[in-house]
Amino acid sequence: MRLHPGEVEAEGWHVLPLSTVVGQLLGKAPADNERPAVVAIDGRGGAGKSVLAQRLHRLVPSSAVVHTDDIAWNQAYFDWADLMTRHVLRPLHRGEAVDFRPPAWVAHDRPGTIRVPAGTDVVWVEGTGMVRDALAPWIDASVWVQGDLDEQERRLVERDGDSAAQREHVTAWLAEELPHMQREQPWRKATLTVAGTSELPHDPETEVVVAGGQPDRE
């Protein structure tokens, strides 16, 4: 498996029901009926973060999904932690609804807002760069989606194409992603490591492949 420089391949992969994974993640959250549990889902582009978030959302109907791509849209690849904290995570911790229109949405006339209704039980916040030290105080549990970089890059080309403009975008993204990942090393901080690419037989709609423990921290 080709991984990020410095990333250690997790071991002890096994299949668990998604419901068990939800229980493990929410078991890390404090018993606080005044606010939702906040779970971060991080991984490289094409790892399967958004797919996992949507499956978890379907399993917990009283939950919501927030995408970091919406915060970062026309803002910055990774310099959005302050916007996320002030306008999403802090309101959630106060038990308030989120109804946030990022400055770049206003500047570029993008319609709509980022919304999380009050009374939501769980908020899944998915996106590359979500598991970082600056956001740790606001996160109850987290997932690192580990996968083979060659497969993830193939998925990105399949999803976004391979035009000159897209290749330029990927080059610019990697110029910021690589140092960010090497600095933060989210795979060492996550509550749970999930396989984004796995040969273990399982039903991806109801099951997930997880590591038996965290990667070696030595």
Buried (B, 14 or more C-beta within 10 A) or exposed (E): EEBBEEBBBBEEBEBBBBEEBBEBBBEBBEEEEEBBBBBBBBBBBBBBBBEBBEBBBEBBEEBBBBBBBBBBBEBEBBEBBEBBBEBBBEBBBEBEBBEBBBEBBEEEEBEEEBEBEEEBBBBBBBBBBBBBEEBEEBBBBBBBBBBBBEBBBEBBEEEBEEEEEEEEEBEEBBEBBEEBBEEBBBBBBBBBBBBBBBEEEBEEEEBBBBBEEBBEEE
